[in-house]
């Protein structure tokens, strides 16, 4: 299968920094945990009418911030763009 789920337009967020809270500008997004290859199952989170949700895998608290554009996050390093995983030289 080609491409990543990041190709679908749904923002993907990661928590390599290990912060407690990530503010997001989207009500629907994917949490991947840490960047691959240390990611957890990529889960879809829909905040609906809520402004906060805790990822059941990595315990990151996602908080909706309407001042951010869709797909943006604070800290900015939490936005995952589907970077390719480095391959070892064979």
C-alpha positions in Angstrom: 0.0 0.0 0.0 1.4 3.4 -1.0 1.4 6.6 1.0 0.6 7.3 4.6 -2.6 8.3 6.3 -1.2 11.8 6.4 -2.0 11.9 2.7 -5.8 12.0 3.5 -5.8 15.6 4.8 -6.4 14.6 8.4 -3.8 16.2 10.7 -1.4 13.8 12.4 0.2 14.8 15.7 3.1 13.2 17.6 4.6 13.7 21.0 8.3 13.1 20.6 8.9 16.0 23.1 7.0 14.2 25.8 4.9 17.2 26.7 1.8 16.8 28.9 -0.5 18.9 26.7 -0.6 19.6 23.0 -2.9 22.4 21.8 -4.4 21.7 18.4 -6.4 23.7 15.9 -8.4 20.7 14.6 -11.3 18.9 16.2 -10.6 15.7 14.2 -7.0 14.4 14.0 -4.8 11.3 14.4 -2.4 10.7 17.3 0.6 8.5 16.4 2.5 8.8 19.8 6.1 9.2 18.9 7.4 9.4 15.4 8.0 6.1 13.6 9.4 3.6 14.2 8.4 4.3 17.9 4.8 5.2 17.1 1.8 3.5 18.7 -1.3 2.5 16.6 -2.4 5.6 14.8 -5.8 6.5 16.3 -8.5 8.9 15.1 -9.6 11.3 17.7 -12.8 13.3 17.3 -13.3 16.0 19.9 -16.9 16.6 18.9 -18.4 19.1 21.4 -15.4 18.6 23.8 -12.3 20.7 23.9 -10.0 18.1 25.4 -9.2 14.4 25.0 -6.5 12.1 26.4 -5.0 9.6 24.0 -5.6 6.1 25.5 -2.2 4.9 24.2 0.3 7.7 25.1 -1.7 9.7 27.6 -1.1 13.0 25.8 -3.8 15.5 26.6 -5.0 17.2 23.4 -6.7 20.6 23.9 -8.5 22.4 21.1 -7.3 25.9 20.6 -9.5 27.9 18.2 -6.7 30.5 17.7 -4.7 27.8 15.8 -5.4 27.0 12.2 -6.5 23.5 11.3 -3.5 21.2 11.3 -1.5 23.5 13.6 -0.3 22.6 17.0 1.5 24.1 20.0 4.3 23.1 20.2 4.8 23.2 16.5 7.1 20.1 16.7 3.9 18.0 17.5 2.8 18.3 13.8 3.8 15.1 11.9 4.0 15.4 8.2 4.6 11.8 7.4 8.3 12.0 7.0 9.8 8.8 5.7 11.4 6.5 8.1 15.2 6.4 7.6 16.2 3.1 6.1 19.4 1.4 7.0 22.0 1.0 4.4 22.1 -2.5 3.0 
